[in-house]
C-alpha cells in the first residue's frame, strides 16, 4: 500500500467509502482514499453526466449564503454535513460580505474534523464539530454551538445534500422540525436534495447509493417540500433544479442529471 493510502489513524476503515470524501473526489479534491475514488468512479464511468450533480449543488449553496448575508439579517450558520473543505466554504462566502458572521460546521467524518480544524485554527467565528446530523441534540448542546450561535437571533440551518442520506425510517422531517423549534422567526432553512422524477436515472442512482452506503433516498419535489412541515414560507423560486436556483447564468437546457438535484430555501414565520 502506498504511503498516501495508509490509514490516517488506528482503526480507520479503509474498505468503506465516505460520503464526504467521495464528494471531495467528485469535486476534484485530494482528501480521499482508493475506496472513495472507486465509489466515485461508478458515477463518473457508469453514469456519465452525474458528476455535474455535486458542482450544481455547491453553486446553489454559495449563492444561498451570499444572498442570506447580503439581503437578510442572518449572520449565523449551522452547516449540517458540511463535508471536506473546498473553495468558497460557507464561512468564506459569509465573512466576505459580513466579517462578523459565525459558522458551525458539522460532519461525522473524522477526516473532516481534522482538516476543518486546521483550516479554521485562526478563525474565532468558525468551528467544526464531529457529530451526526441524525443526533441534533448533541449538535445543539456542543460547546462550540453554544459559544457561537445565539438562537435568539436569526440563524441559517443548511442541509446541503444531506437529507437524502437520511432514510425514511430515520425521520428526516423530524430533524428539520427539531431545528425549527430552536431557531428564531426570520431564520432560514436551506435544503438541497436528490430529486426523483420517478424515472430510470433516479432509480439507478438511488440503487448505487443504497448498494454502496446502505443509505440514499431520492424524493419527489412534493416529498422534499414536506420535510419543512408547518411554520415555514418557501421563498422564490420554490423548489427547482440546483443549477437554476437563483442563477441568472443557468443554461437554457439542463442535462438529464442536472434535473436530479434540487434546491429550496424557506424562512421561519
Residue pairs with C-beta under 8 A, 6 or more apart in sequence:
5 14
5 33
5 34
7 14
8 111
8 114
9 110
12 110
14 33
14 34
14 35
15 35
16 35
17 35
17 36
17 38
17 39
17 212
17 213
18 32
18 36
18 109
18 111
19 81
19 83
19 109
19 165
19 213
20 81
20 83
20 84
20 107
20 109
20 111
20 112
21 31
21 32
21 33
21 36
21 84
21 109
21 111
22 32
22 36
22 39
22 40
23 54
23 83
23 84
23 161
24 30
24 31
24 32
24 36
24 83
24 84
24 86
25 32
25 36
25 37
25 40
26 40
26 43
26 44
26 51
26 54
27 54
27 55
27 58
27 86
29 84
29 86
31 84
31 111
31 115
32 40
39 212
42 208
42 212
43 50
43 51
43 205
43 208
44 50
44 51
46 208
47 201
47 204
47 205
47 208
47 257
49 255
49 256
49 257
49 258
50 205
50 257
50 260
52 243
52 255
52 257
52 258
53 194
53 257
53 258
53 260
53 261
54 161
56 241
56 242
56 243
56 258
56 261
57 160
57 161
57 192
57 242
57 261
57 263
58 86
58 88
59 242
59 243
59 247
60 192
60 242
60 243
60 245
60 246
60 247
60 263
61 90
61 158
61 160
61 190
61 192
62 88
62 93
63 245
63 246
63 247
64 156
64 158
64 190
64 245
64 246
64 263
64 265
65 77
65 90
65 93
65 94
65 156
65 158
66 93
66 97
67 246
68 74
68 77
68 94
68 156
68 188
69 75
69 93
69 94
69 97
69 98
69 101
70 97
72 154
72 186
72 188
73 153
73 154
73 186
74 154
74 155
74 156
74 186
74 187
74 188
75 94
75 98
75 100
75 101
75 102
75 153
75 154
76 101
76 102
76 103
76 148
76 149
76 150
76 153
76 154
76 155
76 156
77 90
77 91
77 94
77 101
77 102
77 103
77 104
77 155
77 156
77 157
77 158
78 103
78 104
78 106
78 139
78 145
78 149
78 155
78 156
78 157
78 158
78 179
79 90
79 103
79 104
79 105
79 106
79 158
79 160
80 106
80 133
80 139
80 157
80 158
80 159
80 160
80 162
81 106
81 107
81 108
81 133
81 159
81 160
81 161
81 162
81 165
82 89
82 90
82 105
82 106
82 107
82 112
82 116
82 128
82 160
83 107
83 109
83 112
84 109
84 111
84 112
84 115
84 116
85 115
85 116
85 119
89 105
89 119
90 103
90 105
90 158
91 101
91 103
91 105
91 120
91 123
91 125
91 126
94 101
94 103
95 101
95 103
95 123
95 125
95 126
100 125
101 125
102 125
102 126
102 148
102 149
103 125
103 126
103 127
103 148
104 126
104 127
104 128
104 129
104 139
104 142
104 144
104 145
104 148
104 149
105 112
105 116
105 126
105 127
105 128
105 129
106 128
106 129
106 131
106 133
106 139
107 113
107 116
107 128
107 130
107 131
108 130
108 131
108 132
108 133
109 130
110 130
112 128
112 130
113 128
113 129
113 130
116 128
117 128
120 126
120 127
120 128
125 148
126 148
127 144
127 145
127 147
127 148
129 139
129 142
129 144
129 145
131 138
131 139
131 142
132 138
133 139
133 159
133 162
133 166
133 175
134 166
134 170
134 175
136 175
136 178
136 179
137 178
139 145
140 182
149 155
151 182
151 183
151 184
152 184
153 184
154 183
154 184
154 185
154 186
154 187
154 188
155 182
155 183
155 184
155 187
155 188
156 187
156 188
156 189
156 190
157 179
157 183
157 187
157 188
157 189
157 190
158 190
159 175
159 176
159 189
159 190
159 191
159 192
159 193
160 190
160 192
161 192
161 193
161 194
161 261
163 172
163 175
163 176
163 191
163 193
163 227
164 193
164 194
164 216
164 217
164 218
164 219
165 209
165 213
165 215
165 216
165 217
166 172
166 175
166 215
166 217
167 215
167 217
168 217
172 227
173 226
173 227
173 228
173 229
176 189
176 191
176 227
176 228
176 229
177 229
179 189
180 189
180 229
180 231
180 232
180 268
183 189
183 268
184 268
185 268
185 269
186 267
186 268
187 267
187 268
188 265
188 266
188 267
188 268
189 228
189 232
189 265
189 266
189 268
190 263
190 264
190 265
191 224
191 227
191 228
191 263
191 264
191 265
191 266
192 242
192 261
192 262
192 263
192 264
193 219
193 224
193 227
193 261
193 262
193 264
194 202
194 205
194 206
194 216
194 217
194 218
194 219
194 260
194 261
194 262
195 202
195 218
195 219
195 220
195 221
195 224
195 241
195 259
195 260
195 261
195 262
196 202
196 206
196 218
196 219
196 220
196 223
196 260
197 220
197 259
197 260
198 220
201 256
201 257
201 260
202 218
202 260
203 218
205 216
205 218
205 260
206 216
206 217
206 218
208 216
209 215
209 216
210 216
218 260
221 239
221 262
224 239
224 262
224 264
225 234
225 239
225 264
228 234
228 266
231 268
231 269
232 266
232 267
232 268
232 269
233 266
233 267
233 269
234 264
234 265
234 266
235 265
235 266
235 267
237 244
237 245
237 246
238 264
239 262
239 263
239 264
240 262
240 263
240 264
241 254
241 258
241 259
241 261
241 262
241 263
242 258
242 261
242 262
242 263
243 250
243 251
243 254
243 258
243 261
244 250
244 254
245 262
245 263
245 264
